Amino acid sequence: MKERILLFLIVAGLAAFIYIFQSYTEWGLGILILIMSVYAIFTSIATKIKKRHELKNPKEKNESYKPFVSIMVPAHNEESVISNTIETILNLDYPNFEIIAIDDRSTDNTASVLKDLERQYPNKIKTLIRQHGAFPGKSAVLNDALVLASGEAILVFDADATMERDFLTKLVYELEPKDVGAVQARKVIRNKDINLLTTCQNNEMTMDTYCQVSRDAVKGAVELRGNGELIKRAALEDIGGWNNYTITDDLDMSTRLHIKGWDVRFCPDTVVYEEGIMYLFPLYRQRRRWLEGTIRRYLEYFGDILTSKKMSLRVRLDMIAYISEFIMPAWFIIEIGILLFKIIIKDAPAHILMSSVIMGGIIGLGFMLAGRYALRRYDNMSRKDAFFGACTTSLYLLIIWFPLVLFIGTKILFMKKDMNWGKTTHGLISHEHAIQRAKEKIKQAKEELRKLIKM
């Protein structure tokens, strides 16, 4: 109810402001664009200064810092991918870890696969089989597994994750400072070349890398991303573990860590690979959950963000700047709705829409240029490929995120909160490849048959 009331007040206040000061809203949008531009320039300069400083004064790694790490892998109906993920984790070159593989109420053979792996590697793997009546959600899964964990740090992987052998060795050094509560690795889409949708998802992840690196450079509100996150046990205990009542465990935890004064770092040179979604409807379901969780955690912790004595000023300001990303689409939707209403009742000329459209174009251009830079910087694309990649990804983000902001806002205001996880199906890559191979074999068989007929 608190979230609903707060969102209603924000939307009502924004709508009232736009309606009353309709002739001056372009100034408001202009100021908002100016603030976002100054923030982008500031973080870019900070990133360059940090990079230059690290080149001149390379950070010394404490080779003796090797805390025992509990690696948790939650799995729900993941029999097609979980074995490969566990085998990949077992190949890590880090000397001091255990694996806790969790079957979360699966209806397929995931539990059997995990039990077989536990028998093969009894000194490395613990399994937790959750019953069908257990509390749903990834947070509840991880909290149950935490009871079994012996590690000073907890590393969380999704069931479809793969990584290089030195993943944990590189990532763990970032966790050593006393004020650091968690570290996030860079995420990359493993099947990015399957179709346009997976390519855009990988570009989206690259743009997120650019954003996270920028926030890290200014010691801002870096966020965890669920897959490839390493969390200090002391920080986990300080915030009371994962929140069972959130649908985005990573984002919720990020905010609570910052409120408690813990620093969250981002490591772009350590990569975890995951499977991109190949079809539009499942992608919408996943992004719907991400966006709903993002908005709800800000509404839920709004008072704590404003009043926390442990959160640094730069984290607070960075978080406020990030929230503006969600204010912008809401602003456009409300303003265009009001303008259309006025045009229909003939209270305003049609050309009044132009200022909003122009402002939207300026924001879109800035976003596209940032995307082009990210693709050049982190994916090493040519200028031409980066330009077209940024254009298509900007359009993809507009199609995906803009309607979702409207839908999630409506849902929070008028619908009952649920714990709909929006399960993502993994293992489709191998399925698609199998279908493709079958098609190729059929084609070859037909050609051979034609040759035999001609003979």
C-alpha positions in Angstrom: 0.0 0.0 0.0 2.9 2.4 0.8 4.3 1.9 -2.7 0.9 2.6 -4.3 0.3 5.8 -2.3 3.8 7.1 -3.0 3.6 6.4 -6.7 0.2 8.0 -6.9 1.5 11.1 -5.3 4.5 11.2 -7.7 2.3 10.7 -10.8 -0.4 13.1 -9.6 2.2 15.8 -8.7 3.9 15.4 -12.1 0.6 15.5 -14.0 -0.5 18.6 -12.1 2.8 20.3 -12.7 2.7 19.5 -16.5 -1.0 20.6 -16.7 -0.6 23.9 -14.9 2.7 24.9 -16.5 2.0 23.4 -19.9 3.5 26.4 -21.7 6.8 26.1 -19.7 7.3 22.3 -19.5 9.9 22.4 -22.3 12.0 24.4 -19.8 11.5 21.6 -17.2 12.5 19.0 -19.7 15.4 21.1 -20.8 16.7 21.4 -17.2 16.3 17.7 -16.8 18.3 17.0 -20.0 20.9 19.5 -18.8 21.3 17.7 -15.5 21.5 14.3 -17.2 24.1 15.7 -19.6 26.2 17.2 -16.8 26.1 13.9 -15.0 27.1 11.9 -18.1 30.1 14.3 -18.7 31.1 14.2 -15.1 31.1 10.3 -14.9 32.9 10.1 -18.3 35.7 12.4 -17.0 35.9 10.5 -13.8 36.2 7.2 -15.7 39.1 8.5 -17.8 40.9 9.9 -14.7 40.5 6.6 -12.9 41.8 4.6 -15.9 44.8 7.0 -16.3 45.6 6.7 -12.6 45.4 2.9 -12.7 47.8 2.8 -15.7 50.3 5.0 -13.9 49.8 3.3 -10.5 48.6 -0.2 -11.1 46.7 -1.6 -8.1 48.6 -4.1 -6.1 46.7 -7.3 -5.5 47.0 -9.1 -2.2 47.8 -12.6 -3.3 47.2 -13.9 0.2 43.6 -12.8 0.2 41.8 -16.1 -0.6 38.6 -16.3 1.5 36.6 -19.5 1.4 33.8 -18.9 -1.1 30.4 -20.7 -1.2 29.2 -20.7 -4.8 25.4 -20.9 -5.0 23.6 -22.1 -8.1 19.7 -22.0 -7.8 17.9 -24.0 -10.5 14.2 -24.4 -11.4 13.6 -26.8 -14.2 17.1 -26.5 -15.6 18.0 -30.1 -16.4 19.2 -29.1 -19.9 21.9 -26.6 -18.7 22.7 -27.2 -15.0 25.2 -30.0 -15.5 27.3 -27.9 -17.9 27.2 -25.0 -15.5 28.4 -27.0 -12.5 31.1 -28.7 -14.5 32.4 -25.3 -15.6 32.4 -24.0 -12.0 34.4 -27.1 -10.9 37.1 -26.1 -13.4 37.7 -22.7 -11.7 41.4 -22.3 -10.7 40.5 -20.7 -7.3 41.8 -23.0 -4.5 39.2 -22.4 -1.8 35.5 -22.9 -2.6 32.4 -25.1 -2.3 29.4 -25.4 -4.6 25.8 -25.4 -3.2 23.5 -26.5 -6.0 19.8 -25.9 -5.2 16.8 -27.5 -6.9 13.9 -25.1 -6.4 10.7 -27.2 -6.7 11.5 -28.4 -10.2 9.1 -30.7 -12.1 11.7 -32.1 -14.4 14.9 -34.1 -13.7 17.0 -31.2 -12.3 17.1 -32.8 -8.8 18.3 -36.1 -10.1 21.0 -34.4 -12.2 22.2 -32.5 -9.1 22.2 -35.6 -6.9 24.3 -37.4 -9.5 26.8 -34.5 -9.5 27.0 -34.6 -5.7 27.8 -38.3 -5.8 30.6 -37.7 -8.4 32.1 -34.8 -6.4 31.2 -35.4 -2.7 33.9 -33.1 -1.4 33.0 -30.1 -3.6 29.2 -30.2 -4.1 26.3 -29.9 -1.6 22.8 -30.2 -2.9 19.6 -28.7 -1.5 16.3 -30.0 -2.7 13.4 -27.6 -1.9 10.0 -29.2 -1.7 7.0 -27.9 -3.7 5.4 -26.2 -0.7 8.5 -24.1 0.0 8.3 -20.2 -0.2 8.7 -19.2 -3.9 11.4 -16.9 -5.3 15.1 -16.7 -5.8 15.7 -14.8 -2.6 14.0 -17.5 -0.5 16.2 -20.1 -2.3 19.4 -18.3 -1.5 18.4 -17.7 2.1 17.8 -21.4 2.6 21.1 -22.2 1.0 22.9 -19.7 3.2 22.3 -21.9 6.2 24.4 -24.6 4.5 27.1 -22.2 3.4 30.5 -22.1 5.1 32.0 -19.3 3.0 33.3 -15.9 4.1 31.9 -14.8 0.8 28.9 -15.9 -1.4 29.1 -16.1 -5.2 25.8 -16.5 -7.0 25.5 -17.9 -10.5 22.4 -18.4 -12.6 21.8 -22.0 -13.8 22.9 -21.2 -17.4 26.2 -19.4 -16.4 29.6 -20.1 -17.9 32.9 -18.4 -17.2 36.7 -18.6 -17.6 38.8 -20.6 -15.2 40.3 -17.4 -13.6 36.9 -15.8 -13.0 36.9 -16.0 -9.2 40.6 -15.4 -8.8 40.2 -12.1 -10.6 37.0 -11.1 -9.0 37.8 -11.8 -5.3 40.5 -9.1 -5.1 37.9 -6.4 -5.5 36.1 -7.7 -2.3 39.0 -7.2 0.1 38.6 -3.6 1.2 36.6 -3.4 4.5 34.0 -1.0 3.1 33.2 -3.2 0.0 30.2 -5.4 0.5 29.8 -6.9 -2.9 31.3 -7.0 -6.4 29.6 -7.6 -9.8 31.2 -9.1 -12.9 30.4 -8.0 -16.4 27.6 -10.0 -18.1 27.8 -11.0 -21.8 25.2 -12.8 -23.9 26.7 -16.1 -25.0 24.4 -16.6 -28.0 24.4 -13.0 -29.2 24.7 -14.0 -32.9 21.6 -16.2 -33.0 19.2 -13.4 -34.1 18.6 -9.7 -33.8 16.9 -10.0 -30.4 19.9 -11.7 -28.8 22.3 -9.2 -30.5 20.3 -6.3 -29.0 20.3 -7.9 -25.6 24.1 -8.2 -25.7 24.4 -4.6 -26.8 22.1 -3.7 -23.9 24.4 -5.5 -21.5 27.4 -3.6 -23.0 25.6 -0.3 -22.5 24.9 -1.4 -18.9 28.6 -2.2 -18.5 29.4 1.4 -19.6 26.8 2.7 -17.0 28.2 0.5 -14.2 31.8 1.5 -15.0 30.8 5.2 -14.9 29.0 4.7 -11.5 32.0 2.8 -10.1 34.4 5.6 -11.2 32.5 8.1 -9.1 31.9 5.7 -6.2 28.2 5.8 -7.0 25.3 3.4 -6.6 26.7 0.4 -8.5 24.2 -2.4 -8.7 24.3 -6.2 -8.6 23.0 -8.1 -11.5 22.1 -11.5 -10.0 24.5 -13.6 -12.1 28.2 -13.3 -11.3 27.7 -11.4 -8.0 30.2 -11.9 -5.1 28.9 -10.8 -1.7 30.8 -10.6 1.6 29.1 -12.6 4.3 29.5 -9.9 6.8 27.6 -7.5 4.5 24.9 -10.1 3.9 24.4 -10.6 7.7 24.3 -6.8 8.2 21.3 -6.4 5.9 19.6 -9.6 7.1 20.1 -11.7 4.0 18.0 -11.6 0.9 14.5 -10.1 0.9 12.0 -12.9 0.3 9.3 -10.5 -0.8 11.1 -9.0 -3.8 11.0 -10.3 -7.4 14.5 -8.8 -8.1 16.8 -10.1 -5.4 19.9 -8.4 -6.9 18.5 -4.9 -7.2 16.8 -5.0 -3.8 20.0 -6.1 -2.2 22.0 -3.4 -4.0 19.9 -0.7 -2.5 19.9 -2.1 1.0 23.7 -2.5 0.9 24.0 1.2 -0.1 21.6 2.3 2.6 23.7 0.4 5.2 26.9 2.2 3.9 28.5 -0.7 2.0 30.3 -0.1 -1.2 29.4 -2.1 -4.3 32.1 -2.5 -7.0 31.9 -3.4 -10.7 34.6 -5.5 -12.4 34.4 -5.1 -16.2 37.4 -7.3 -16.9 35.8 -10.4 -15.3 33.0 -11.8 -17.5 30.1 -14.2 -16.8 28.4 -15.5 -19.9 24.6 -16.2 -20.0 22.0 -17.3 -22.5 20.0 -14.5 -24.2 16.3 -14.9 -24.8 15.5 -15.7 -28.4 11.8 -14.8 -28.5 9.9 -11.6 -27.9 7.2 -12.6 -25.5 9.5 -14.4 -22.9 11.8 -11.3 -23.2 8.9 -9.0 -22.2 8.1 -11.2 -19.3 11.7 -11.1 -18.0 12.0 -7.3 -18.5 8.6 -6.8 -16.9 9.9 -8.4 -13.7 13.2 -6.4 -13.9 11.4 -3.1 -14.3 8.7 -3.8 -11.6 11.4 -4.8 -9.2 13.4 -1.7 -10.0 10.5 0.7 -9.4 9.2 -1.1 -6.3 12.5 -1.1 -4.5 12.8 2.6 -4.9 9.3 3.2 -3.7 9.8 0.8 -0.8 13.2 2.3 0.4 12.4 5.9 -0.6 12.4 7.1 3.0 15.6 5.1 3.9 17.4 6.6 0.9 16.6 10.1 2.0 17.3 9.6 5.7 20.2 7.0 5.8 23.1 8.3 7.8 25.5 5.6 6.4 24.8 6.3 2.7 27.4 8.6 1.2 26.2 11.8 -0.5 27.7 10.7 -3.9 25.8 7.4 -3.7 22.6 9.3 -2.9 23.1 11.8 -5.8 24.0 9.0 -8.2 20.9 7.1 -7.2 18.7 10.1 -7.8 20.3 10.7 -11.2 19.6 7.1 -12.1 15.9 7.4 -11.0 15.5 10.2 -13.6 15.6 7.5 -16.3 12.2 6.4 -15.1 10.8 9.9 -14.6 11.6 10.8 -18.3 9.2 8.2 -20.0 6.5 8.9 -17.4 6.9 12.7 -18.1 6.5 12.1 -21.9 3.5 9.8 -21.5 1.7 12.2 -19.2 2.6 15.3 -21.3 1.6 13.8 -24.6 -1.6 12.5 -23.0 -2.5 16.0 -21.7 -1.6 17.6 -25.1 -3.7 15.1 -27.1 -6.6 15.8 -24.7 -6.3 19.5 -25.2 -6.0 19.1 -29.0 -9.2 17.0 -29.0 -11.2 19.6 -27.1 -9.6 22.2 -29.3 -7.9 23.9 -26.3 -4.5 23.8 -28.0 -3.1 23.8 -31.5 -1.6 20.5 -32.9 1.9 22.0 -33.3 2.2 22.2 -29.5 3.3 18.5 -29.6 6.4 19.5 -31.4 8.4 20.7 -28.4 7.9 17.3 -26.6 8.8 15.4 -29.8 12.0 17.6 -30.3 13.0 17.1 -26.6 12.4 13.3 -27.0 14.6 13.3 -30.1 17.4 15.1 -28.3 17.3 12.5 -25.4 17.2 9.7 -27.9 20.2 11.1 -29.8 22.2 11.4 -26.6 21.3 7.9 -25.6 22.3 6.5 -29.0 25.7 8.3 -28.9 26.3 6.8 -25.4 25.5 3.4 -26.8 27.8 3.9 -29.8 30.6 4.8 -27.4 29.9 1.7 -25.2 30.0 -0.7 -28.2 33.2 0.8 -29.4 34.8 0.8 -26.0 33.8 -2.6 -24.6 32.9 -4.7 -27.7 35.7 -3.3 -29.9 33.2 -2.6 -32.8 34.1 -0.6 -35.9 32.6 2.9 -36.1 30.1 1.7 -38.7 29.0 -1.4 -36.7 28.8 0.6 -33.5 26.7 3.2 -35.1 24.1 0.7 -36.5 24.3 -1.4 -33.4 23.5 1.7 -31.2 20.6 2.7 -33.5 19.0 -0.7 -33.6 19.5 -1.2 -29.8 18.0 2.3 -29.1 14.9 1.3 -31.1 14.8 -2.1 -29.3 15.0 -0.4 -25.9 12.3 2.1 -26.9 10.0 -0.8 -28.0 10.7 -2.9 -24.9 11.0 -0.4 -22.0 8.7 2.5 -22.9 5.4 0.5 -22.9 6.6 -1.5 -19.8 7.0 1.8 -17.8 3.3 2.5 -18.5 2.2 -1.0 -17.8 4.2 -1.4 -14.5 3.1 2.0 -13.3 -0.6 1.0 -13.9 0.0 -2.4 -12.2 1.5 -0.9 -9.1 -1.3 1.7 -8.8 -4.3 -0.5 -9.5 -3.3 -4.2 -9.2 -2.4 -6.5 -6.3 1.3 -7.2 -5.8 2.3 -10.7 -6.7 5.4 -12.8 -6.7 5.2 -13.7 -10.4 8.8 -14.7 -11.1 8.5 -14.8 -14.9 10.7 -17.9 -15.3 13.2 -17.7 -18.2 13.6 -21.0 -20.1 17.2 -22.0 -20.7 18.7 -24.6 -23.0 17.0 -23.3 -26.1 20.4 -22.7 -27.9 21.2 -26.4 -28.2 17.6 -27.0 -29.2 17.8 -24.5 -31.9 21.1 -25.9 -33.1 19.6 -29.4 -33.2 16.7 -28.2 -35.3 19.1 -26.4 -37.7 21.3 -29.5 -38.0 18.2 -31.6 -38.7 17.2 -29.2 -41.4 20.6 -29.4 -43.0 20.6 -33.2 -42.9 17.1 -33.2 -44.6 18.4 -30.8 -47.2 21.5 -33.0 -47.9 19.3 -36.1 -48.1 17.0 -34.4 -50.7 20.0 -33.5 -52.8 21.4 -37.0 -52.7 17.9 -38.3 -53.6 17.8 -36.0 -56.6 21.2 -37.2 -57.7 20.1 -40.8 -57.5 16.9 -40.1 -59.5 19.0 -38.4 -62.2 21.2 -41.5 -62.4 
